[in-house]
Amino acid sequence: MPDLYTDEHEDFRRTARTFFDKEVVPHHDQWEKDGIVPRELWLKAGEAGLLCFDVPEEYGGAGVNDFRYNVVLSEEQTRSGCSGPGFSVHSDIIVPYLSAIATEEQKRRWLPGCVSGEIITAIAMTEPGAGSDLQGVRTRAIDKGDHYVVNGAKTFISNGINADLVIVVAKTDPDAGHQGISLLVVERGMEGFERGRNLDKIGLHAQDTAELSFTDVVVPKENLLGEEGQGFVYLMQNLPQERLIIAAQAVAACESVVEMCLDYVKTREAFGRPIGKFQNTRFTLAEMATEARVARAFLDDCLAKHLEGRLDAVDASMAKWWCTELQNKLVNTGVQLHGGYGYMMEYPIAKAYLDSRISTIYGGTTEIQKEIIGRFLGL
């Protein structure tokens, strides 16, 4: 397969790498302790042109509708080890809903701020009692004529503390099954919209992940996103891209782990020689490097299809589960190769181990991806 990336993409890669090295890496340890990334970083990212670059120029964006740039940015963030900034959630998952189905008035109201970093976004799907089963959501939005009244609770919401704009998945008709789900935009400052605790996760410590609650929140009809009752359809339409970017992050993590391990086994000595000279180590690294190469080829194939509008839910599910499971496998092997040092947080492999574990869960668990693929197979 020809190389997917042009000189322009590689120039952008250098820009992204410089941004993370300068603006994020020196501060990330402190942000891990704080449990959140400061809003100032979002403004810097917006100024550098790293947010929502596919948004049309008329709404403040660069109008660069080429998902390769999104992948490059996510890869460079992953390779830097800077898992805190929720740029991908914002640019690759949430803002595309606004670009695709928002009204002209909504686009002019929200998109410029999304591009500049002044508006940080989140999407609230998961509930304490409903995860992968979106039809099981209990958050209600009752039609009151010119507005909705929203009641419910959400959890595991990425960007939940910093978010100014939250797309809330709610039932506007609880008796209509998936046809009764709608998307409503709840904004910071709306009465009854509260943020709970910043959740204490085993990894991704600098990425704010929150519980949200909605108590009699008045949401004007002007904040209905798309058509009432079409929320489930919109969610399904956006999932392939979401799963593709998660797969891309997983592949970048796999490649980064291989590099970490190669560097380590060439310098760490045991029994008078580098451990990389032992056959078991060589064979293990040979397997890891090969698997990472296979993952890259599969990802590039899926990305090429996405650029042509041909990536379907099945291929996206295959990429998501396989690449993230490989990520977990390789990082676990990497810890073993590092021995006791692999368990020490000053070594990047330890942080990679903690940060990687969620990848097979968010965006739809491995089991859900296999269920989708199994149904496609006629089973």
Backbone hydrogen bonds, N-H to C=O, Kabsch-Sander energy under -0.5 kcal/mol:
donor,donor_aa,acceptor,acceptor_aa,energy
10,E,6,T,-1.9
11,D,7,D,-2.3
12,F,8,E,-2.1
13,R,9,H,-2.1
14,R,10,E,-1.9
15,T,11,D,-1.9
16,A,12,F,-2.8
17,R,13,R,-2.8
18,T,14,R,-2.4
19,F,15,T,-2.1
20,F,16,A,-2.4
21,D,17,R,-2.6
22,K,18,T,-2.3
23,E,19,F,-3.2
24,V,19,F,-0.6
24,V,20,F,-1.3
25,V,20,F,-3.1
27,H,24,V,-1.4
28,H,24,V,-1.4
28,H,25,V,-0.6
29,D,25,V,-0.5
31,W,27,H,-2.0
32,E,28,H,-2.2
33,K,29,D,-1.5
34,D,30,Q,-2.2
35,G,31,W,-1.9
36,I,31,W,-1.2
41,L,38,P,-1.4
42,W,38,P,-0.7
42,W,39,R,-0.5
43,L,39,R,-1.5
44,K,40,E,-2.0
45,A,41,L,-2.6
46,G,42,W,-2.4
47,E,43,L,-2.4
48,A,44,K,-1.9
49,G,46,G,-1.2
50,L,45,A,-2.8
55,V,52,C,-1.7
59,Y,56,P,-1.8
60,G,57,E,-2.2
61,G,56,P,-1.9
63,G,55,V,-2.1
64,V,53,F,-3.0
65,N,63,G,-1.1
66,D,64,V,-1.6
69,Y,66,D,-1.9
70,N,66,D,-0.6
71,V,67,F,-2.1
72,V,68,R,-2.5
73,L,69,Y,-2.3
74,S,70,N,-2.2
75,E,71,V,-2.7
76,E,72,V,-2.4
77,Q,73,L,-2.1
78,T,74,S,-2.4
79,R,75,E,-2.7
80,S,76,E,-1.5
81,G,77,Q,-0.6
81,G,78,T,-1.3
82,C,77,Q,-1.3
83,S,81,G,-1.3
87,F,85,P,-0.7
90,H,86,G,-1.6
91,S,87,F,-3.3
92,D,88,S,-2.4
93,I,88,S,-0.9
93,I,89,V,-0.6
94,I,89,V,-2.0
95,V,90,H,-2.6
97,Y,94,I,-1.6
98,L,94,I,-1.0
99,S,95,V,-2.5
100,A,96,P,-1.9
101,I,97,Y,-2.6
102,A,98,L,-1.5
107,K,103,T,-2.7
108,R,104,E,-2.1
109,R,105,E,-1.6
110,W,106,Q,-2.4
111,L,107,K,-1.8
114,C,110,W,-1.6
115,V,111,L,-2.2
116,S,112,P,-2.0
117,G,113,G,-1.3
118,E,113,G,-0.9
119,I,113,G,-2.3
120,I,118,E,-0.5
122,A,165,L,-1.8
124,A,167,I,-3.2
125,M,123,I,-0.8
127,E,130,A,-3.5
130,A,127,E,-1.2
134,L,132,S,-1.5
136,G,133,D,-1.9
137,V,134,L,-1.6
140,R,151,N,-2.6
141,A,171,K,-2.4
142,I,149,V,-2.4
144,K,147,H,-3.3
146,D,144,K,-1.2
148,Y,219,V,-3.0
149,V,142,I,-1.8
150,V,148,Y,-0.6
150,V,217,V,-2.6
151,N,140,R,-2.3
152,G,214,F,-2.2
154,K,212,L,-2.8
155,T,126,T,-2.2
157,I,210,A,-2.4
158,S,156,F,-0.8
159,N,208,D,-2.4
160,G,157,I,-1.7
160,G,208,D,-0.7
163,A,159,N,-2.2
164,D,120,I,-3.2
165,L,120,I,-1.8
166,V,186,V,-3.0
167,I,122,A,-2.5
168,V,166,V,-0.8
168,V,184,L,-3.6
169,V,124,A,-2.3
169,V,167,I,-0.5
170,A,168,V,-0.7
170,A,182,S,-2.4
171,K,139,T,-3.1
172,T,170,A,-0.7
172,T,180,G,-2.5
173,D,180,G,-1.7
176,A,173,D,-1.9
179,Q,176,A,-1.7
180,G,177,G,-1.8
181,I,178,H,-1.0
182,S,170,A,-3.1
183,L,225,L,-0.6
184,L,168,V,-2.3
184,L,182,S,-0.5
185,V,223,N,-2.5
186,V,166,V,-3.0
186,V,184,L,-0.7
188,R,164,D,-2.9
190,M,187,E,-2.0
193,F,190,M,-2.0
194,E,192,G,-0.7
194,E,213,S,-2.5
196,G,211,E,-3.9
199,L,197,R,-0.8
199,L,209,T,-3.1
201,K,199,L,-1.1
207,Q,204,L,-1.4
208,D,206,A,-0.8
210,A,157,I,-2.2
211,E,197,R,-1.1
212,L,154,K,-2.3
213,S,194,E,-2.8
214,F,152,G,-2.9
215,T,192,G,-2.1
216,D,214,F,-0.6
217,V,150,V,-2.4
219,V,148,Y,-2.8
219,V,217,V,-0.7
221,K,146,D,-2.2
223,N,220,P,-2.6
224,L,221,K,-1.9
225,L,183,L,-2.8
226,G,101,I,-0.6
226,G,224,L,-0.7
230,Q,227,E,-1.7
231,G,181,I,-2.4
232,F,178,H,-0.6
232,F,181,I,-0.5
234,Y,230,Q,-2.2
235,L,231,G,-2.4
236,M,232,F,-2.2
237,Q,233,V,-2.0
238,N,234,Y,-1.5
239,L,235,L,-1.1
242,E,238,N,-1.8
243,R,239,L,-2.9
244,L,240,P,-2.0
245,I,241,Q,-2.3
246,I,242,E,-1.6
247,A,243,R,-2.0
248,A,244,L,-2.3
249,Q,245,I,-2.2
250,A,246,I,-2.0
251,V,247,A,-2.4
252,A,248,A,-2.3
253,A,249,Q,-2.0
254,C,250,A,-2.4
255,E,251,V,-2.5
256,S,252,A,-2.1
257,V,253,A,-2.5
258,V,254,C,-2.1
259,E,255,E,-1.9
260,M,256,S,-2.5
261,C,257,V,-2.6
262,L,258,V,-2.5
263,D,259,E,-2.4
264,Y,260,M,-2.1
265,V,261,C,-2.9
266,K,262,L,-1.3
267,T,263,D,-0.7
267,T,264,Y,-1.2
268,R,264,Y,-2.8
270,A,273,R,-2.7
273,R,270,A,-1.2
275,I,268,R,-2.8
276,G,265,V,-2.2
277,K,274,P,-2.1
278,F,275,I,-1.4
282,R,278,F,-2.3
283,F,279,Q,-3.0
284,T,280,N,-2.3
285,L,281,T,-2.6
286,A,282,R,-2.3
287,E,283,F,-2.2
288,M,284,T,-2.4
289,A,285,L,-2.8
290,T,286,A,-1.9
291,E,287,E,-2.7
292,A,288,M,-2.4
293,R,289,A,-1.9
294,V,290,T,-2.3
295,A,291,E,-2.4
296,R,292,A,-2.1
297,A,293,R,-2.1
298,F,294,V,-2.3
299,L,295,A,-2.7
300,D,296,R,-2.8
301,D,297,A,-1.9
302,C,298,F,-2.3
303,L,299,L,-2.9
304,A,300,D,-2.5
305,K,301,D,-1.9
306,H,302,C,-2.4
307,L,303,L,-2.4
308,E,304,A,-1.0
309,G,306,H,-1.5
310,R,305,K,-3.5
311,L,305,K,-0.6
312,D,310,R,-0.6
316,A,312,D,-2.2
317,S,313,A,-2.1
318,M,314,V,-2.6
319,A,315,D,-2.6
320,K,316,A,-2.5
321,W,317,S,-2.5
322,W,318,M,-2.2
323,C,319,A,-2.0
324,T,320,K,-1.6
325,E,321,W,-2.1
326,L,322,W,-2.0
327,Q,323,C,-2.2
328,N,324,T,-2.1
329,K,325,E,-2.2
330,L,326,L,-3.1
331,V,327,Q,-2.3
332,N,328,N,-1.8
333,T,329,K,-2.1
334,G,330,L,-2.5
335,V,331,V,-1.9
336,Q,332,N,-1.8
337,L,333,T,-2.3
338,H,334,G,-1.6
339,G,335,V,-0.6
339,G,336,Q,-1.0
341,Y,338,H,-1.2
342,G,339,G,-1.3
343,Y,340,G,-1.4
344,M,341,Y,-1.6
347,Y,344,M,-1.9
350,A,347,Y,-1.6
351,K,347,Y,-1.0
352,A,348,P,-2.5
353,Y,349,I,-1.8
354,L,350,A,-1.8
355,D,351,K,-2.9
356,S,352,A,-1.9
357,R,353,Y,-0.8
358,I,355,D,-0.5
359,S,356,S,-1.9
360,T,357,R,-0.7
361,I,358,I,-2.4
362,Y,358,I,-2.3
364,G,361,I,-0.9
366,T,360,T,-1.6
369,Q,365,T,-2.3
370,K,366,T,-2.3
371,E,367,E,-1.9
372,I,368,I,-2.2
373,I,369,Q,-2.3
374,G,370,K,-2.8
375,R,371,E,-2.1
376,F,372,I,-1.7
377,L,373,I,-1.7
378,G,375,R,-1.6
379,L,374,G,-2.3
